[in-house]
Amino acid sequence: QVQLVESGGSLVQPGESLRLSCQASRNIFSFTSMGWHRQGPGKERELIASITRDGRTNYANSVKGRFTISRDNGKNTVYLQMNSLRLDDTAVYYCNAFSFVGVQAYEYWGQGTQVTVSS
């Protein structure tokens, strides 16, 4: 069973920065892609950043230019660097990972970490 454990969530003020970490229980190079999702109060969960095995990244328009996703294969960890945080970035942030075995797809989720942006 794969486990993803997020950490780094906190209460910050607008304009500040925060880095989230997602540590996997196995070699993250085995995943086809990994991503960060978030779910704000009263909102649906949305994908905000993803990174493929070969390092290609993609971002939602709402975070493009402010957030950066990266991976450290040696530490089995994916990061989300969040700069210029805004009030509407307040959400629970979730890490997920996809892998394929033949034609069978597997998806894994972490438990989430709370990020609150408030003045």
C-alpha positions in Angstrom: 0.0 0.0 0.0 1.4 3.4 -1.1 1.3 6.2 1.5 1.6 9.9 0.7 2.2 12.2 3.7 1.8 15.9 3.3 3.4 18.5 5.6 4.1 22.2 5.8 0.7 23.6 6.0 0.3 26.6 8.3 -1.3 30.0 9.0 0.3 32.8 7.0 -0.4 36.3 6.1 -1.1 37.5 2.5 2.0 38.0 0.5 4.0 35.4 2.5 5.5 32.1 1.2 5.1 28.5 2.3 6.5 25.2 1.1 4.5 22.0 1.2 6.1 18.6 1.1 4.7 15.3 0.1 6.7 12.2 1.0 5.9 8.9 -0.6 6.4 5.5 1.0 8.1 4.2 -2.2 10.3 5.5 -5.0 8.4 8.4 -6.7 10.1 7.6 -10.0 7.7 4.7 -10.2 4.8 7.1 -10.5 3.8 8.4 -13.9 2.9 11.7 -12.5 2.3 13.5 -9.1 0.3 16.5 -8.4 -1.1 18.9 -5.8 -4.8 19.5 -5.5 -6.6 21.8 -3.1 -10.1 22.2 -1.8 -11.1 25.6 -0.4 -14.2 26.2 1.9 -17.3 25.5 -0.1 -15.4 24.7 -3.2 -14.7 21.6 -5.2 -11.2 20.0 -5.2 -9.1 21.3 -8.0 -5.8 20.3 -9.5 -3.3 23.1 -9.2 0.0 21.7 -10.2 1.4 18.5 -11.6 4.8 17.0 -12.5 5.5 14.0 -14.7 8.2 11.4 -14.2 10.4 13.2 -16.7 9.9 16.6 -15.0 7.3 18.3 -17.1 5.1 20.6 -15.1 1.7 22.1 -15.5 -0.2 24.7 -13.4 -3.7 26.0 -13.0 -4.1 29.6 -14.1 -4.9 30.6 -10.5 -1.4 29.7 -9.3 0.7 30.1 -12.4 3.7 32.3 -11.7 3.3 32.1 -8.0 3.6 28.3 -7.2 6.3 25.9 -8.3 6.1 22.1 -8.1 9.3 20.1 -7.9 10.5 16.7 -7.0 13.5 15.1 -5.3 13.6 11.5 -6.3 16.4 10.7 -3.8 14.1 11.8 -0.9 10.9 10.4 -2.5 9.4 13.8 -2.0 7.4 16.3 -4.1 7.3 19.9 -3.1 5.0 22.8 -3.7 6.6 26.2 -3.2 3.9 28.8 -2.8 4.8 32.5 -3.1 2.7 35.7 -2.9 0.0 33.8 -1.1 -3.5 35.3 -1.3 -6.6 35.0 0.9 -8.2 32.7 -1.8 -5.3 30.3 -1.5 -6.8 29.1 1.8 -7.6 25.4 1.4 -6.7 21.9 2.3 -3.9 20.9 0.0 -3.7 17.3 -1.1 -0.9 15.4 -2.8 -1.7 12.6 -5.3 0.1 10.2 -7.5 -0.7 8.1 -10.6 0.9 4.9 -11.7 0.1 2.3 -14.3 0.6 -1.4 -14.3 -0.2 -2.5 -17.8 -3.5 -0.9 -18.6 -4.5 -0.7 -15.0 -4.3 2.8 -13.4 -3.7 3.4 -9.8 -4.2 6.7 -7.9 -3.1 7.5 -4.4 -3.9 10.4 -2.1 -2.5 11.9 1.0 -4.5 13.0 4.0 -4.1 16.7 3.2 -2.5 19.7 5.0 -4.3 22.9 5.9 -3.1 26.2 4.5 -4.8 29.3 5.9 -4.0 32.8 4.5 -5.4 35.5 6.8 -4.5 39.0 7.8 
